[in-house]
Amino acid sequence: MKIAKLMLSACIAALALVSCNKEEGISVKGEYKSLNIEIANLFMTKAQGDMIPDGTTVTLNEFRIFLFAGDQLKNTATQADGSAAAYTFTSATNEIQYHFVDPSVNKVVAIANLDLTADQWAAIDTYSEVQALKLQIAAQQNPDALALYAESGLVQDQNAAQHDPDNHQNLITNVFKATINFVPRVSRFELDGFAMGFNAENPLYNRITIHQVALNNYYPVTVLYNGVEEGALAGCDPANATAAIAYLQNNDRASWSFDKESISFDRPAASAEAVSYVTKNLAKPIYYHIFSSTTAPQLMLHVETTGVDGAVSSTYIYTKNFNGPQGAITEFQEGKIYRMNFQGTAGSGDGDIPINEEDIDQLGKCLDITVTVDDWNVILVTPEF
């Protein structure tokens, strides 16, 4: 079982590549550029096993910078002492200096946490090869190692113009800047429990047991540089009972995509409430990372019921919609966390899926989920079956 707390604990504040000055003793003449790169958003990470608190971001374990002139790689800049500049970083860095950047460079690409071999990294010589990089969703389930991507063009920075160290009457204006924002290519779905509603009138069940939570209808592959999904959706048609049951019973599915549970809810003592909720948390919260898309993923639940007449039966229910303040969400965006929300308000953040016993009574009845959306902040979700 997986859920972690995506934490974003990045140690990287702002990556600035600073131009040369007189004190450094480097003459930036001709068409060579100096380049200031700012990483505008920072990502950080925490340990697995908890829900993600508001305001967190994703971990940067290792990142690489590529300077491109059109399609060609031009990582030929130097450090202040004229030695080769570093383009791979594995520790927190506040400032990096590049000098004598090739004058034809017009694009900065940054890639973090991508698991390639040294030979595979060394083989990247063109922007086209960067565009060909793919991500597998199975490799994006560790919240401490999400692949991140950023790119930016270059803008001339007039405010950073410097005096020519050989002739102070001349200004060197070939100082450029680029601002990049690292982007994970996944959305995250979280839940840590259930709130089961039992009706005072027309009771149906004395006990309801949830045996499995599974992800359905997701893309297995995406393109790193633009986040466009590829291939067929994984899963089943949940409206087809035979296919859905076979899917839930298939142990050859990707192991990260389902969690077997055994959590039972017994009808509470009679009360004056029309609906009495029994709330239970999972031993560990559950999370699933999906590639962001306009196709709605689904959460499926395998449920066993014991009726008021003692009859035991097995069925399933699945999510129909994820709803935000403006209604059904039609695009699941990268860098968003969608949390199940029993209370249905942005402030509760309890992480529970509410289910009424009537939702289980009809095969094919689905959950709607209420959601609030924010960049790498927790998104609160209320499912509706």
Secondary structure, DSSP 8 states (H G I E B T S, - for coil): ---B-----------EE----GGGT----TT-BEEEEEE--------BSS---TT-----S-EEEEEEETTEE----B-TTSSB---EE-S--SEE--BSB-TT--EEEEEES----HHHHHT--BHHHHHT-EEEGGGG--TTS--EEEEEE-EE-GGG-EEETTEEEEEE--EEEEEE--EESEEEEEEEEEEEEEESSS--EEEEEEEEEEEESB-SEEETTT--EES--BS--TTSHHHHHHHHH-TTS-GGGEEEEEEEEE-----SSSEEEEEEEEEEEEEEEEE-BSS--EEEEEEEEEETTS-EEEEEEEEEEEEETTEE---B-TT-EEEE-SS-STTT---EEEEEHHHHHSTT-EEEEEE---TTSEEEEE---
